Structures are given as structure tokens and as C-alpha cells.
Amino acid sequence: MSQESSSNVQDGVQQSKDCSRDDKTALYIPKYNWECITDVFVEACKDLELGELLHDSTFGLFEAMSAIEMMDEKMDAGMMCNQTKRPVLDLHTSVDTGLVKVTGLTYPELIGIMDSSLSCMVTWLEGHSLAQTVFTNLYLHDPHKVEDKPLRTFCLCKLKIVDLLRDRINKAGVYEEEDFQPLTYGFKMGGDLTDVKVISTMKEVEEDLNRALRHLKGQVQEGNAESTIEYQQCGAVCTRVKFFKGLLSMLVALSKDKCEGVPQAKKLISQILEFIEPIRSTISLGIVPEDREITKNDYPTIMGFDPLINQRLLPPTFPRYTVIHTREGAISYVKKLLHRIDTATAVLNASNIQEVFEVFREFSDTSPCVVSRSILQLMFLPPSRKVFGVHTLTDFLKDSVRAFVMPPVLSPKAHTSISVEVKQYVDSLMTRAVRPICTVLQVLGHNRARQRDKWAHLLDDLVTLQDEADKVDGYLHQVQMKADPSHQLGSSFGTWVLYYTIHVMLAYTLSGFELELYAPYEYHYVYWYLYELLYSWMYSTIQRAESFVIEHEAYIESSHSKKGGKKAKKKKRSKAVQRELVICQAQQNMFGGYYKAVVGLKLGNKLKEPNFEFDREEVRYSHRFAPFGNVSTPPLVPYSQYKEITGLHRYSAQPSASDMYSAACKYFHQAKTLFESVQNPSEEITTVIRIAKMNFVLMKLLSGGHKEDSKDPPEFDFSQHKLYPVIKV
Amino acid sequence: MLQVQMCGACTGKELLQSWLNKSMKIKMTDGRTLIGLFLCTDKDRNVILGSCEEYLKPPGEGGKKEEPRILGLAMVPGHHIVSIQVDALRDVKLL
């Protein structure tokens, strides 16, 4: 045991003896005074009882649970058996020992490195960590050490692209841990150069390569056979340089705060798409990895890449194995990604929140990737918190309310006549509406599996907003009664909020089908709730809103003698509303058909009831619709009421299965007719028409007695549409 | 460092408790060294260390300063412990 004297006390500066100063970091690193207690410890532990834990009061079993167990190969990533036998060298050592080249790279080497980097980046975008994907490329650890100009510039460009993507995804905030890993492990992302500088250097490299190409072309024309291959390789490198330069430029354009760069981004996307096939066809020209032993976390790579270089940086959880995309797979992924981003730019055409909502819903339906979801969110609401970078949120919401429901107080002609107090109430409501409405749009930015829970939580906020909207409507009604009792006001603001509330309730309920949560014996109450309640409220809400708009327009025209000149705009709006109403009614009829069908199948003893010991339908029903408990409009229908309303005893003559099937027939037929009346039907509507037809036919057959005695359970086939199954018996 | 001598009459439990929340260095059977705060133990000498760092070579030895791997909360099974050392703080106040 060291006998370090305590005479340092006399110095008055205790730290100079006890701590050592690390000049580089100016941190005081404590110097330990280790004392061996192995034997004493072992002896002391014998005093403990079996199962007794010794710890202080702040430490408990809950904390102990999360400790990683050392020497367990499933949890200890640092164990010998989880470590590799081969040497893992960093960039500098690799260069010094000649294993990794930084000058004089051949074209095949460049092609291989660029394609492998792209594969790594795509793997990262699918949710893996940067340490095990992008930064397995050693060149990216220190691009300035790379003397070869094309490679160095490519590395900087790559870092910039990764940094921009990371920034966009972080700012949008619509990712979960399964979507994306934001950790950068302290790696530098070329921050010492501007994006513009990197793009212009890529242009220089492109021009150098073009010169080389022209030279090689000359040689090929002279009949030099070797030059043909070199010409192809050089062309392949040049195409890739143009591709990555375009990708970086596009991301820079998209990140402009006022969304002014979006048209340019669209142009760049179509340019970059032209390079996809040339790249794909030249992947084979790149160097490929030599064969090497494949273990759990180690795979063969080309020069400059090492899968294990960052092992020490990974969190101490169980070892994670990342499978890197193939080069062909990566370029296909990028092609689809570019198309998704292009589709997302359409949101800029929206003129109110309802239209943005529609764009977001359609986009989310396609289950897009985290990058495109994030870009869409940021196009709608950039970090400046202005819609499309231009409008303030409250103004945009006011425009939306105006378009949906035209409350007289927001009418453009009403400015002079409203009092300061009224204006204050309305402004305050709009300000309060910002958060819930923006959250609706943000939830649509998350991956499909996560949305259901978020819808449930959002309902609470919407209920509060509904209350406030109703209060404002009540106040406006009073004011109006005093001013002009002959002209009554409707509940405009309340209707607008209700529209979103019902949409959220619908989204929540329908997500249960998409996530395959409902068992077939639950379908009857789910379908009933959709058809009898949610869709009928939705229909009446849209209709009521439309009637307010028409009423207001009539009022304006009668009080001001001149005719409004916006006939075309009015027509377009009312056509859109009619379309929405028709689709809503058609959907209601579909679910009505399913409801009758399921009741019929139950009566026909084809649909089995569950018979578990602790099962109660009432509990299941209440659980499924629990988030609707706080909503006052429309109020939750309690189970007892549901049973009463749907009880078959209410019919004068007990209906048979056949009666139910016939009723279902009518609903499916009506749904089909309504959908067929929609102008320019989407592919989805065409599919649903087909499904309605098939179900109609089956219901017809069943009502005629087909398979009456069969006890085979029906099959609900969701393969054609995730919400509307094809029923098969 | 006077603790062990002073506690000749302490029970094993009291001794163990005196070490709680102190820095501890454990050498494992595979040659790795862990340094962390001693948080918990039991009869079988399974030890839980907090803010634990893992060194492949014993720190302080060898020329180059090794970057430890940060583990956080780690549990070492008793039968994998070769040696235990504790940081004997002096009872003087640091500035």
C-alpha cells in the first residue's frame, strides 16, 4: 500500500497532488489510489444470506434490471468471442501500412468505393446506426488525408449529404427508434467547408473527368481496344460524380427556409433520375470484396471499409448486426426515394389546411420512408414555423376555416363591422387551434404503426379545442342576436373542429384493421360504429359546413346588389365538396354492408363466438372505444346502448340470416354505385368498386341459400385493400 | 487506507457498505478490466458497477493511453472476477 504523505495539505492546493492535469483537455482527471481488497471482499460476502443484496437506499432492483451482464455473449459486445481475430486498423494506420490507398486510385476502385458508400448510406436510412454503416468507410473519417481529388471531393460531398439528411430528419421529428438512429458519434461532417464550395469542387472534378473522357474517346476511335474499357470506367465515375453533386444540390435546395428552392429541387430530381440506369448498368465495373470469413458482425469489404472500425463507439447493449444493402438494391432504393420526394412537393399547391390534410393522408397511405416523411413535414412547416415558409399559421388556419365553413366574422366583407372583442376571441381561438391541428398533420408524418396511439392521445386535445370553439360560436351567436335577430348564425367554428375530431376518430378505428388488431368476432361492433356513427357524423358535418358557406354566399349576394364574380371558384369548391360527400357516403355504405354481412354470418352459425373463460364482450367493446370516452361530440355509445339499438328483437319478425345477407347486398350495391359516380376515380376507388361487386355477388348467393348448412368459418381477405376485405365462405 | 485497519472489528456487511459508491477496479477472467462505482453485490460476489468503463489492457500500464469503452450499468458474475481493488479516498477535503 502506497504511503502517499498528506503533507500536501500544507501546500494549500490539494488538487495538484491528487489530480493530474491533462494539458490537451484541461480536465482534472482523478488519480486513483487503488487498494487490493479481493480476499477481504470474498470473506465479507460470506456474511450475506443467499439472495440477499447489499446496496444503498438509492439503488433498487428496477435499476439493477437494466445492467448488462458481462461475460454473457448475448449481452457483452466486448467479449472475446464477439471480437474478431483479424486486426482492425484505423485510416491513418491503414494508409501508413499501405493497406489503403489515398492517391492514384483507379477507376474501378473509385466506382467500387462510391457504390459501397451508397449502399452504406441507404442501410443507414433504413434505421441502422451511422457507426455500422456510413462510417465503416474509413475515408470518411478524415477526407483531408485523401490526396486523390475525385475521392476526396466525393467524401466531402457524401458527408454533406449525410449531414443534411440527418438535419432534416431531426428537425421534422417524425421518427421513432425503429425508423432512424440520429447519433453521430462525434464524427465530423465536413463542417469546415460550405455546401456551395463542395458542390463547385464536384463540378471541377466533373470537368476533369469530362476532359479525360474526351481524350479516351479519341483513343478509342483510333482503334485502341484497352481504351474502350477505360472509357467506360471513366464514364461510370463521371456519371456518379454528377449524381452525387445533383443529390447534394437537391437537398440544399429543399432546405431553403421559405421553400423557394422547391421548383429547382424538382428539376434536379428529374436530372438525377436520368443517372440511375447508367449507374446501375456500370455497378459491375467496380472492385468487389475478396472472399473473407463471414461472422456475426464481420463481412468482406473492399479497400477502405471496415465493418468493425467503430465497435468501441457502439452503446453497450447487446451486439447489433447490420446487413449492408447490395449495390443494385441501394440504387433502386434511391430511385424510389427520389420519386417519393417529388410526390411530396405537391403539398405546396394546397391553399388551406383541409387540402394539406388530404395530401398528407394520401402520402401516409403509401407507407413512405422516414426521409420523405420528414421532407414533407418540413415543406409544410419549415423551422421558421411559417406555412410553406411564407404564411403565419393563424392566418393560414383562418383561410382554412373560411374555405370550409365561412363564418361571417371571418368573411372578407365583414372587417369593419366586427368589434375588437369579437376579433380578440376569434384570434385567440385560432392561436389555440394551431397546436392540435398541427399535431394532426404531424401524426400523419409518423410511420403507420405508430399512428394509432397518437390518434388516441390527440383526441383529448381536440376535445378541449371543441369546447373552446363551441364557446366562441355561442358568443358570436349572442352578438349576432343583438345586432340582427333575423339572421341567425350557425356553429361554424365548432363544425370545423368537429371535422378534424371525427377524422381522428375514424383514423383510430380504421387503423385497427390495418394493424390487424381486431378478431373477426369483434367486427360487428367495429363495423357498426363506423357505419352507424362515425361516417354518418362525418357526412352531416361536411354537409352542414357546406350549407353555412352557401347560406353566407346567398346572404352576401342579397345584401350587396352586385353579383360575386367568383363563379368558377365557387363551382370548383362545391364540386370538391360534393366529391368528398359522395365518397364519405360510399364508405359508409361499404361498412353498412359489412355490418349486415357479419350479423348474417353470425345468425347463420358461421361466425364463431369466443368462449374463453375471462372473456366479456362488453369489456372488449369498451376497450376498443375507450379513447372516445372524453369526446362529447359525438358522444361514446356505451355497450348497453349498442346492444339495445342493434338488438334483433326490435324487429317485428325476427330476421333470418338470409334477410341480413339481402340487406348487405343493398349496401354493397349502393356503395358500388356511389363510387362509380366519382369523376376521375383513383386506382384505390377502382379497387374498392371491384371488392364491392365481389361482396355483392357473395351476399346474393348466401341470401339464396348457398352453403346454408356449411359451418366453415368465413374468410376476410384483406389482400386487395387493407380496410375493405373480400368476404369468402 | 486506514479503513481496513480500523474496521478489524467490523462485520463483513459493514465493510462492504463502507465501499458502496466508491470507485472500484475489477479484473475479469478474460483479461479485461472494469472501473466503475460499486453499487451492489450479493453472496456469490456478483458485483454491479455504475458508470462503468471497460479497458482491454490494465490502465496505467503500457505506453499508450487507452480509450475505455463506456458501458454504463454493468454486472460482473462473481465467478468471473479475478481481483478487486477499491479507491481508498483520504478523509481530507478537496478544494
Interface residues (C-beta under 8 A of the other chain):
Chain A: M1 S6 V9 V13 Q14 Q15 D18 Y32 N33 W34 E35 C36 I37 T38 V40 F41 V42 E43 A44 C45 K46 D47 L48 E49 L50 G51 E52 L53 L54 H55 D56 F59 E63 A64 S66 A67 I68 E69 M70 M71 G78 M79 M80 R312 P315 P316
Chain B: M1 V4 T11 G12 K13 L15 L16 Q17 W19 L20 N21 S23 K25 M28 T29 D30 R32 L34 I35 L39 C40 T41 D42 K43 D44 R45 I48 E54 L56 E67 R69 I70 L71 G72 L73 A74 M75 V76 P77 G78 H80 I81 V82 S83 I84 Q85 V86 D87 A88 L89 R90 V92 K93 L94 L95
